[in-house]
Amino acid sequence: MGLLESISRWRPWKARAKVDGIPFEELQNRYSEDANATYKEFIRRLHQLIFYAASEYLERTKGRRRQEEIENIVIGIFEEFSPQFAIGSPDKILVRFAQVIRNQLDDKAFRVIAALFYKQIPIYHLSDEGERRLLAAVYEEGLSTPMKVLADRFKMTVKDVENGLTKANSNLCSVMQRDFESGELKEMTEGYLS
C-alpha cells in the first residue's frame, strides 16, 4: 500500500474519531466533511434527554409512556431538525434544535430538560478529556445514571467517579466564567445558563 493510500485511509478515521469531543458550535462546520458521522454524534449526545422530554410529555398529556411511542416522537424530532442542522449560525445550533423540540412537544416538556440540554455547550469546552467525557455522560443521561454504572463504564471506582465529577463541575463553572461572555452564553442558551 502506497503512502497516499495510507493517508487517505487514515484521515477519515482520524476525523471521525475526534467528532465526539468537539464543541456543539463546531459540529455544524464538521458536517460538510462527514455528514453522517457528525449528525450521528449530535443524536448520540442528545438522544436520552429528548427521550426523557418526550416521556414526560406523553405522561402529562396522554397518561401513558409506551417505549415505541416515545421513540417515534424522538425520531420525529431528529428527522424534523436534520435539514436545519447545517443551516444558520453554528453557535445557535441548540437554540434552533430547542425550537423543534417545542414544536413537536411543548414548552413545558422542553423546560424539564432545558438546563441539562444547554449545559452541553460548555461541557465540550473542558480541556481535560476525561472530565469532559465523564460530565457529558452524566448530562446526556439527564443526571439519572447511578455512580456504579458510570464507574463500570469508565473503569473507575465509585469514589474516583465522585471525585472526578466534583472536579469536572468546578472546571465547568470556570469554563463558563472564563470562556464565555455572559451575553454570548445567554444568546446561546436562551438565558437558561446565565
Residue, then its C-alpha position, 0 to 999 in steps of 0.5 A: m500500500g502506497l503512502l497516499e493510500s495510507i493517508s487517505r485511509w487514515r484521515p477519515w478515521k482520524a476525523r471521525a474519531k475526534v467528532d465526539g469531543i468537539p464543541f456543539e458550535e463546531l459540529q455544524n462546520r464538521y458536517s460538510e466533511d462527514a455528514n453522517a458521522t457528525y449528525k450521528e454524534f449530535i443524536r448520540r449526545l442528545h438522544q436520552l434527554i429528548f427521550y426523557a422530554a418526550s416521556e414526560y410529555l406523553e405522561r402529562t398529556k396522554g397518561r401513558r409512556r409506551q417505549e415505541e411511542i416515545e421513540n417515534i416522537v424522538i425520531g420525529i424530532f431528529e428527522e424534523f431538525s436534520p435539514q436545519f442542522a447545517i443551516g444558520s449560525p453554528d453557535k445557535i445550533l441548540v437554540r434552533f434544535a430547542q425550537v423543534i423540540r417545542n414544536q413537536l412537544d411543548d414548552k413545558a416538556f422542553r423546560v424539564i430538560a432545558a438546563l441539562f440540554y444547554k449545559q452541553i455547550p460548555i461541557y465540550h469546552l473542558s480541556d481535560e478529556g476525561e472530565r469532559r467525557l465523564l460530565a457529558a455522560v452524566y448530562e446526556e443521561g439527564l443526571s439519572t445514571p447511578m455512580k456504579v454504572l458510570a464507574d463500570r463504564f469508565k473503569m473507575t471506582v465509585k469514589d474516583v467517579e465522585n471525585g472526578l465529577t466534583k472536579a469536572n463541575s468546578n472546571l465547568c463553572s470556570v469554563m463558563q466564567r472564563d470562556f464565555e461572555s455572559g451575553e454570548l452564553k445567554e444568546m446561546t442558551e436562551g438565558y437558561l445558563s446565565 
